[in-house]
Amino acid sequence: MIISFAQTTPAVLDGSKTVTRRFWNDHYAKRFKAGSVHQAWDRSPRTGKGRQIGEILITRTPYKELLGLMTEEHFQREGGTRFWKDREEFIECMGGPTRVPWVVEFKLLNSHRGQLQHRLL
C-alpha cells in the first residue's frame, strides 16, 4: 500500500514530517498497522505523474482524533510552519476543528532522494 505526500514531500525526505492525518474510511485505515512498511510517493501513482520517494514504517497503529485536539508537537511533526502559518491554519485547511481524521505516525526508512532531486528544486 502507498501513502502520497504531495506538497510535504521535502519534509518526509528530510525526516522532519513524521505524522500525517488522513480522511480514510475505516476499512482502509485498518489495513495500516504498527510495524508495517509502506511505499511513500510524492503524488498518487493514479495521476500518472507520481513517483515513489521511499518507504515508511508505521510506528503506531493509526487512530482517529478530533482536529481541534491536535497538539503543537503534532503540528510540527506534520511539517509545521514550513507549510502553514500556524496550527490553526493547518486545522482550517483540513476542514476545521470538528473533523476527525485518522492520525498516522511513521518514520522514513529509506528514500529515493537522488532520483527526485530535480522535482524538489
GIZIVEN-V476525 format. One record per residue. N is the residue number from 1. PHI is phi in whole degrees, -180 to 180 (none if undefined). PSI is psi in degrees with one decimal (999 if undefined). OMEGA is omega in whole degrees, -180 to 180 (* if undefined). Layout:
n:N phi:PHI psi:PSI omega:OMEGA
n:N phi:PHI psi:PSI omega:OMEGA
This chain:
n:1 phi:none psi:158.5 omega:-177
n:2 phi:-125 psi:159.5 omega:168
n:3 phi:-132 psi:127.7 omega:178
n:4 phi:-100 psi:148.0 omega:-173
n:5 phi:-119 psi:-8.7 omega:175
n:6 phi:43 psi:-116.4 omega:-172
n:7 phi:-65 psi:-20.3 omega:-177
n:8 phi:-96 psi:11.1 omega:-180
n:9 phi:-50 psi:-46.2 omega:-179
n:10 phi:-59 psi:-36.3 omega:-180
n:11 phi:-72 psi:-32.4 omega:175
n:12 phi:-65 psi:-46.2 omega:-177
n:13 phi:-65 psi:-32.7 omega:179
n:14 phi:-91 psi:2.2 omega:176
n:15 phi:83 psi:2.3 omega:-179
n:16 phi:-83 psi:-22.0 omega:175
n:17 phi:-96 psi:116.3 omega:-178
n:18 phi:-130 psi:12.3 omega:176
n:19 phi:-149 psi:147.2 omega:176
n:20 phi:-143 psi:148.9 omega:178
n:21 phi:-112 psi:133.7 omega:-175
n:22 phi:-134 psi:142.4 omega:176
n:23 phi:-97 psi:68.2 omega:179
n:24 phi:-91 psi:156.7 omega:171
n:25 phi:-76 psi:159.2 omega:-174
n:26 phi:-60 psi:-41.3 omega:-179
n:27 phi:-60 psi:-45.3 omega:-180
n:28 phi:-67 psi:-46.2 omega:-177
n:29 phi:-60 psi:-35.2 omega:-177
n:30 phi:-71 psi:-5.6 omega:176
n:31 phi:-81 psi:-13.0 omega:179
n:32 phi:-98 psi:122.6 omega:-177
n:33 phi:-127 psi:153.4 omega:174
n:34 phi:-56 psi:132.6 omega:179
n:35 phi:93 psi:-9.3 omega:179
n:36 phi:-84 psi:150.2 omega:-178
n:37 phi:-111 psi:136.4 omega:-177
n:38 phi:-137 psi:156.8 omega:177
n:39 phi:-77 psi:138.0 omega:173
n:40 phi:-105 psi:132.9 omega:-178
n:41 phi:-124 psi:152.5 omega:177
n:42 phi:-78 psi:-26.9 omega:174
n:43 phi:-150 psi:159.8 omega:178
n:44 phi:-60 psi:135.6 omega:177
n:45 phi:-64 psi:-18.5 omega:178
n:46 phi:-66 psi:-19.8 omega:178
n:47 phi:-75 psi:-16.5 omega:-176
n:48 phi:82 psi:-2.0 omega:-179
n:49 phi:-120 psi:-5.6 omega:-178
n:50 phi:-76 psi:154.0 omega:176
n:51 phi:-135 psi:144.3 omega:176
n:52 phi:-70 psi:131.8 omega:-180
n:53 phi:-105 psi:-10.9 omega:180
n:54 phi:161 psi:-160.9 omega:177
n:55 phi:-129 psi:144.5 omega:179
n:56 phi:-123 psi:149.5 omega:175
n:57 phi:-104 psi:126.8 omega:175
n:58 phi:-76 psi:119.7 omega:-174
n:59 phi:-94 psi:-13.9 omega:178
n:60 phi:-150 psi:137.6 omega:178
n:61 phi:-58 psi:128.6 omega:-178
n:62 phi:-54 psi:146.2 omega:-179
n:63 phi:-141 psi:157.5 omega:178
n:64 phi:-90 psi:143.5 omega:178
n:65 phi:-152 psi:135.0 omega:176
n:66 phi:-58 psi:129.7 omega:-179
n:67 phi:-56 psi:-37.0 omega:-180
n:68 phi:-63 psi:-16.3 omega:179
n:69 phi:-95 psi:-0.9 omega:-180
n:70 phi:-61 psi:131.5 omega:-179
n:71 phi:-80 psi:164.1 omega:175
n:72 phi:-62 psi:-37.1 omega:178
n:73 phi:-60 psi:-44.6 omega:179
n:74 phi:-68 psi:-34.3 omega:175
n:75 phi:-60 psi:-44.4 omega:178
n:76 phi:-64 psi:-39.5 omega:179
n:77 phi:-70 psi:-17.7 omega:175
n:78 phi:-79 psi:-14.1 omega:-176
n:79 phi:128 psi:-16.4 omega:173
n:80 phi:54 psi:-144.5 omega:-175
n:81 phi:-72 psi:-1.9 omega:172
n:82 phi:-65 psi:-29.5 omega:-176
n:83 phi:-120 psi:-25.2 omega:-178
n:84 phi:-132 psi:154.0 omega:-179
n:85 phi:-61 psi:-44.2 omega:-179
n:86 phi:-162 psi:179.8 omega:-178
n:87 phi:-58 psi:-42.0 omega:-179
n:88 phi:-63 psi:-39.8 omega:178
n:89 phi:-65 psi:-40.9 omega:177
n:90 phi:-59 psi:-48.4 omega:-179
n:91 phi:-60 psi:-42.8 omega:179
n:92 phi:-65 psi:-40.0 omega:178
n:93 phi:-62 psi:-28.0 omega:180
n:94 phi:-88 psi:-1.5 omega:176
n:95 phi:113 psi:1.9 omega:176
n:96 phi:106 psi:163.7 omega:-172
n:97 phi:-67 psi:-15.0 omega:-178
n:98 phi:-94 psi:-4.1 omega:177
n:99 phi:-75 psi:152.8 omega:-175
n:100 phi:-129 psi:88.7 omega:178
n:101 phi:-85 psi:169.1 omega:169
n:102 phi:-80 psi:136.5 omega:177
n:103 phi:-101 psi:123.2 omega:-177
n:104 phi:-118 psi:111.4 omega:179
n:105 phi:-98 psi:137.6 omega:-174
n:106 phi:-153 psi:170.6 omega:169
n:107 phi:-138 psi:147.3 omega:179
n:108 phi:-74 psi:125.2 omega:178
n:109 phi:-89 psi:-44.0 omega:179
n:110 phi:-157 psi:161.0 omega:-179
n:111 phi:-134 psi:160.9 omega:174
n:112 phi:-108 psi:43.5 omega:-174
n:113 phi:-54 psi:-45.9 omega:-178
n:114 phi:-60 psi:-37.5 omega:180
n:115 phi:-70 psi:-21.5 omega:-174
n:116 phi:-107 psi:-3.9 omega:-173
n:117 phi:-51 psi:-42.6 omega:-178
n:118 phi:-64 psi:-26.8 omega:-179
n:119 phi:-82 psi:-22.9 omega:-176
n:120 phi:-91 psi:-13.5 omega:-178
n:121 phi:-85 psi:999 omega:*
